Amino acid sequence: MSEEILINVTPRETRVAVVENGMLQELHIERGWRRGVVGNIYKGKVQRVMPGMQAAFVDIGLERAAFLHANDVVRPPAGTGNGDGDSLFPAPGPTLPVNELLRDGQDIVVQVVKDPIGSKGARLTTQISIPSRYLVLLPQSRVVGVSARIEDDVERTRLKTLVSELAAATGGHGYIVRTNAEGQSAEALAEDVAYLQRAWALIEHTTADARVGARVYEDLTLPMRAVRDLMRRDVDKVKVDSRDTYEKLCIFAAQYLPTPGPAEQARLVDRIECYTGNRPIFDMYGVEDEIQRALNKDVPLKSGGYLVIDQTEAMTTVDVNTGSFLGQRNLEETVFRTNLEAAQAVARQLRLRNLGGIIIIDFIDMVDPEHRRQVLRTLEKSLSKDHAKTTVYDFSPLGLVEMTRKRTVESLQRQLGESCTACGGRGIVKTVETVTYEIFREIVRAVRQFEAERLLVIASPRVVSMITDEESAAVVELEEFLGKSIRFQSDDQYLQEQFDVVLL
């Protein structure tokens, strides 16, 4: 499998695309005027403690106050945890009331774990974590955990032993060993520990003198985060279309990405290339077309079936349809093959569109229980490449698959789009006929409430055309009934649902 990371840089926007076997899998966007704040650390002040919600609102200098739940407030650990990542922040037992943990006006150091989404403010935690290439530093913990995606027991033991020794020698902080650390040398891990220790010391020094609302730590820019988090052994190339960004990435990679082991063909820094082609890099790889398709509700499948993806405030629903796929044997086999293909497509679309929260997948009904198990296994296997945490549940009695996907930033649709001004986000507009009859009712209502000799109706061209043509007889009857003259005027600036009844 070939995998490439493409970085497109413009003065006000940076985009990173992950392409596997020629197909776009992930898209990350960062705009200069609206950079994400996930991972940033702030010195905040508690604005209001709300015992009824077990939470508090905290001012961190953003447009809206941020949200801090009692479960995300660090408390002295009661135990030592199991050391395997299951209890990285051990709790002392039952959750304490929030008013025993926080008070109004209290200064507090917090980290953003979720960007502001919709009308909700950012989500905070006091459980600080600082990521590097191979490790995540947990300053308030003493636990060393290893990523569950490293499955080899011998390697897990080796990494845990190495990092535990390094932690004990440098202050005893806790660490999470990331998936990228698999196979790395002790020297590489030691470099990461030293970098994280320097970063934490700087944060502590900056926080002491910082004012409320000040940012004391900011995560790396998108291109550098992409190299740090996404660049793995199976990534063939990182191509960036900006010479300046290319040079910065090379310096960053040389300093913070140690030379890999002999099993790898080339140093990671040598895989970074500056793209100088005449065509835009995203056009060259077909990424722009994929982005446009990712904004559509319908997703065609190669077999002829298709998905329909609807994103709402509460959840995202995915409907699977056979479409034009007729199959060759029988209905059950046709449905099974469509669902298998759909399971892979759903996993890709969730990554590409960055859909999170509750997700309901309505696969086509299958009679054979083994077919259901295979479709579920295919979905789980396809989701294994997803960097976001996902949890998939078995088929419900209604034949639905419920799952969750961790959401930290807005979906692609909400990053690139906004609610339609014509329909207000409903996805439909009233028909011309419906608007016509609304106008007739409004005319009657206006005449009964106010005195007027004649009336002027201003509406969109399509509505006025229907009224003066197909509904002309109804207008004559209305004028006779009211004893008033009614004139209609079209205006191109009016949307289909908009109209005004003016009394003259």
ChimeraX attribute file (.defattr): number of C-alpha atoms within 10 A of each C-alpha:
attribute: neighborCount
match mode: 1-to-1
recipient: residues
	/A:1	8
	/A:2	11
	/A:3	21
	/A:4	22
	/A:5	24
	/A:6	25
	/A:7	26
	/A:8	20
	/A:9	19
	/A:10	11
	/A:11	7
	/A:12	10
	/A:13	14
	/A:14	17
	/A:15	17
	/A:16	22
	/A:17	25
	/A:18	23
	/A:19	20
	/A:20	15
	/A:21	10
	/A:22	14
	/A:23	16
	/A:24	24
	/A:25	22
	/A:26	21
	/A:27	20
	/A:28	17
	/A:29	16
	/A:30	18
	/A:31	15
	/A:32	11
	/A:33	8
	/A:34	9
	/A:35	13
	/A:36	21
	/A:37	20
	/A:38	19
	/A:39	21
	/A:40	20
	/A:41	27
	/A:42	26
	/A:43	25
	/A:44	26
	/A:45	23
	/A:46	21
	/A:47	18
	/A:48	17
	/A:49	21
	/A:50	17
	/A:51	13
	/A:52	8
	/A:53	11
	/A:54	16
	/A:55	22
	/A:56	24
	/A:57	23
	/A:58	30
	/A:59	23
	/A:60	27
	/A:61	16
	/A:62	14
	/A:63	10
	/A:64	15
	/A:65	22
	/A:66	24
	/A:67	20
	/A:68	24
	/A:69	18
	/A:70	22
	/A:71	17
	/A:72	15
	/A:73	18
	/A:74	17
	/A:75	18
	/A:76	11
	/A:77	16
	/A:78	11
	/A:79	12
	/A:80	14
	/A:81	18
	/A:82	13
	/A:83	17
	/A:84	17
	/A:85	17
	/A:86	13
	/A:87	16
	/A:88	23
	/A:89	23
	/A:90	19
	/A:91	18
	/A:92	12
	/A:93	9
	/A:94	6
	/A:95	12
	/A:96	15
	/A:97	16
	/A:98	21
	/A:99	15
	/A:100	9
	/A:101	13
	/A:102	19
	/A:103	16
	/A:104	15
	/A:105	14
	/A:106	12
	/A:107	18
	/A:108	17
	/A:109	21
	/A:110	26
	/A:111	28
	/A:112	25
	/A:113	22
	/A:114	23
	/A:115	21
	/A:116	23
	/A:117	15
	/A:118	9
	/A:119	7
	/A:120	13
	/A:121	18
	/A:122	26
	/A:123	23
	/A:124	29
	/A:125	21
	/A:126	21
	/A:127	21
	/A:128	22
	/A:129	21
	/A:130	20
	/A:131	20
	/A:132	18
	/A:133	25
	/A:134	22
	/A:135	23
	/A:136	21
	/A:137	24
	/A:138	22
	/A:139	19
	/A:140	19
	/A:141	22
	/A:142	22
	/A:143	25
	/A:144	27
	/A:145	26
	/A:146	25
	/A:147	17
	/A:148	14
	/A:149	12
	/A:150	18
	/A:151	12
	/A:152	10
	/A:153	9
	/A:154	10
	/A:155	16
	/A:156	21
	/A:157	12
	/A:158	14
	/A:159	25
	/A:160	20
	/A:161	13
	/A:162	15
	/A:163	23
	/A:164	20
	/A:165	13
	/A:166	18
	/A:167	22
	/A:168	12
	/A:169	10
	/A:170	11
	/A:171	11
	/A:172	17
	/A:173	20
	/A:174	24
	/A:175	27
	/A:176	23
	/A:177	27
	/A:178	21
	/A:179	18
	/A:180	19
	/A:181	20
	/A:182	19
	/A:183	15
	/A:184	16
	/A:185	15
	/A:186	14
	/A:187	12
	/A:188	17
	/A:189	21
	/A:190	16
	/A:191	17
	/A:192	22
	/A:193	23
	/A:194	13
	/A:195	14
	/A:196	20
	/A:197	19
	/A:198	11
	/A:199	14
	/A:200	18
	/A:201	10
	/A:202	13
	/A:203	16
	/A:204	13
	/A:205	11
	/A:206	16
	/A:207	19
	/A:208	10
	/A:209	11
	/A:210	14
	/A:211	15
	/A:212	17
	/A:213	17
	/A:214	17
	/A:215	22
	/A:216	22
	/A:217	20
	/A:218	13
	/A:219	15
	/A:220	12
	/A:221	12
	/A:222	19
	/A:223	23
	/A:224	17
	/A:225	15
	/A:226	20
	/A:227	21
	/A:228	21
	/A:229	16
	/A:230	17
	/A:231	22
	/A:232	14
	/A:233	15
	/A:234	11
	/A:235	18
	/A:236	18
	/A:237	18
	/A:238	27
	/A:239	21
	/A:240	24
	/A:241	20
	/A:242	16
	/A:243	14
	/A:244	11
	/A:245	17
	/A:246	20
	/A:247	15
	/A:248	14
	/A:249	22
	/A:250	19
	/A:251	13
	/A:252	15
	/A:253	21
	/A:254	15
	/A:255	12
	/A:256	16
	/A:257	22
	/A:258	19
	/A:259	18
	/A:260	16
	/A:261	12
	/A:262	8
	/A:263	8
	/A:264	11
	/A:265	10
	/A:266	14
	/A:267	17
	/A:268	23
	/A:269	20
	/A:270	12
	/A:271	15
	/A:272	20
	/A:273	18
	/A:274	16
	/A:275	19
	/A:276	13
	/A:277	9
	/A:278	7
	/A:279	10
	/A:280	13
	/A:281	20
	/A:282	19
	/A:283	11
	/A:284	11
	/A:285	17
	/A:286	14
	/A:287	21
	/A:288	15
	/A:289	12
	/A:290	16
	/A:291	20
	/A:292	9
	/A:293	13
	/A:294	16
	/A:295	16
	/A:296	12
	/A:297	13
	/A:298	15
	/A:299	19
	/A:300	16
	/A:301	18
	/A:302	12
	/A:303	17
	/A:304	14
	/A:305	20
	/A:306	22
	/A:307	23
	/A:308	16
	/A:309	21
	/A:310	14
	/A:311	16
	/A:312	8
	/A:313	7
	/A:314	9
	/A:315	14
	/A:316	18
	/A:317	16
	/A:318	21
	/A:319	18
	/A:320	24
	/A:321	21
	/A:322	21
	/A:323	14
	/A:324	10
	/A:325	17
	/A:326	15
	/A:327	17
	/A:328	8
	/A:329	8
	/A:330	9
	/A:331	11
	/A:332	16
	/A:333	15
	/A:334	18
	/A:335	23
	/A:336	22
	/A:337	17
	/A:338	27
	/A:339	29
	/A:340	19
	/A:341	19
	/A:342	31
	/A:343	24
	/A:344	17
	/A:345	19
	/A:346	22
	/A:347	20
	/A:348	21
	/A:349	18
	/A:350	21
	/A:351	22
	/A:352	21
	/A:353	21
	/A:354	22
	/A:355	23
	/A:356	23
	/A:357	15
	/A:358	16
	/A:359	21
	/A:360	16
	/A:361	22
	/A:362	20
	/A:363	25
	/A:364	19
	/A:365	15
	/A:366	18
	/A:367	11
	/A:368	11
	/A:369	8
	/A:370	10
	/A:371	18
	/A:372	20
	/A:373	13
	/A:374	15
	/A:375	22
	/A:376	20
	/A:377	15
	/A:378	19
	/A:379	22
	/A:380	18
	/A:381	14
	/A:382	16
	/A:383	23
	/A:384	14
	/A:385	12
	/A:386	16
	/A:387	12
	/A:388	15
	/A:389	12
	/A:390	16
	/A:391	12
	/A:392	16
	/A:393	12
	/A:394	13
	/A:395	16
	/A:396	9
	/A:397	7
	/A:398	8
	/A:399	15
	/A:400	18
	/A:401	18
	/A:402	17
	/A:403	16
	/A:404	18
	/A:405	20
	/A:406	16
	/A:407	19
	/A:408	22
	/A:409	20
	/A:410	19
	/A:411	19
	/A:412	19
	/A:413	16
	/A:414	16
	/A:415	13
	/A:416	11
	/A:417	10
	/A:418	10
	/A:419	11
	/A:420	11
	/A:421	9
	/A:422	16
	/A:423	14
	/A:424	11
	/A:425	11
	/A:426	10
	/A:427	9
	/A:428	10
	/A:429	15
	/A:430	12
	/A:431	11
	/A:432	18
	/A:433	15
	/A:434	12
	/A:435	20
	/A:436	21
	/A:437	13
	/A:438	13
	/A:439	21
	/A:440	16
	/A:441	11
	/A:442	15
	/A:443	21
	/A:444	13
	/A:445	11
	/A:446	15
	/A:447	17
	/A:448	11
	/A:449	8
	/A:450	8
	/A:451	10
	/A:452	14
	/A:453	11
	/A:454	15
	/A:455	18
	/A:456	16
	/A:457	18
	/A:458	20
	/A:459	26
	/A:460	20
	/A:461	17
	/A:462	16
	/A:463	26
	/A:464	20
	/A:465	17
	/A:466	14
	/A:467	22
	/A:468	15
	/A:469	11
	/A:470	11
	/A:471	15
	/A:472	13
	/A:473	11
	/A:474	13
	/A:475	18
	/A:476	12
	/A:477	11
	/A:478	17
	/A:479	13
	/A:480	11
	/A:481	10
	/A:482	13
	/A:483	12
	/A:484	14
	/A:485	16
	/A:486	20
	/A:487	14
	/A:488	15
	/A:489	14
	/A:490	16
	/A:491	13
	/A:492	10
	/A:493	10
	/A:494	15
	/A:495	17
	/A:496	19
	/A:497	18
	/A:498	14
	/A:499	21
	/A:500	13
	/A:501	18
	/A:502	15
	/A:503	16
	/A:504	11
